[in-house]
């Protein structure tokens, strides 16, 4: 939604509680996603791998935000990136359930 997307992402008081990879089971396939759990919403991003290398073989010079986990920093240095899969899910509208491992 256009009207809420600017406000939900611009809070200066937001805390990142956890982040990490997860495999999302869609109806016909498995999708590798990267989750960002903030204190007020859950953001699900789709992991994309860039087939092109940046400016030669030394990708360690690509600037990466130091607050990201080492896993995500490494992924970005390898040319990967994340795109938002869907609208952020407010935590007050989220229901978690334990499921048996497949």
N, C-alpha and C positions, 0 to 999 in steps of 0.2 A: 504494500500500500504506500502510495507516494506520501501521504500526509504524515504517517507515523515513522517512516524509515529514517528521516533526518533526525527526529527527536530521540529515537531509541538508541541510536549509535553514538550520540554526542555527549553522553553523561560523563562529567569529570569525576564522579564518585564511584564509578563502576569498578568492580574487582574481578580479575580473572582467577577463578578458583581451581580450574583444572583444564587440561587440554590433552588431546592424544588421538591416535588412529583408532578406527573402528571399521568393521565390515558390516555394511548395511544390506540386509536381505530384501531385495525388491522382488516383484512377482516372478520374474524369469531369470534374474541374474544377481550376482553379488557385486556390490559397489564399494570401493575403498573410499572412506570419508575421513575427514579430520574434524573433530568436535572441539568447540571452545565453550566451556561452561563458565558463564559469568554469574555474579550474585543475583542477577535479575532475569537472565534469559539464557537459552541454549542456542548456539549458532552451529549449524551443520554445513560444512563446506565439502565440495568435491575435489579430490586430489587429481591434479593434472600434471603430466610429465611433458616438459618441453623437449621436442625431438632435436632442436638445434642447440648447440653449445654457445655460450656467450664468449665472444672475443678471444678465442684460442683455447688452449688446454688448461690454463691456470684459472679455475673458477673460485679459488680461495680469496680472490681480491674483490668479489662481489659484496657490496655492503649489505649487511643483514642486521635487523633490529636486535640488540643484545638481550632484550627481555624475552625473546622466543626461546623455546626449549632447544637443546642441542640437536635433537632429532629433526625439528622443523627447520632450523638454520641449515643443517646439512642438506635437507631436501631442497631448499631454495637455492643453495649454492650449486646443486646438480641441475638446475634449470627448471625445477618443479614449481608449481604455484597452486593456490587453492581458490576456487570460485564458490560463492555462496550458492548453496543448493536450493534453499527455500527461505521463506521469511523466518527471522528469529522467533523462537518459541518462548514466550514469557513463562517463567517458572511457576507462576500461580495457575497456569493452565496446563501444566505438564503432569502426567501420571506415570509413575515408574512401576514396573512389575518384574518380579523375578521369573525367569523362564529356564527350563531345563536346557543344558548345552546340547547342541545337535550332534 
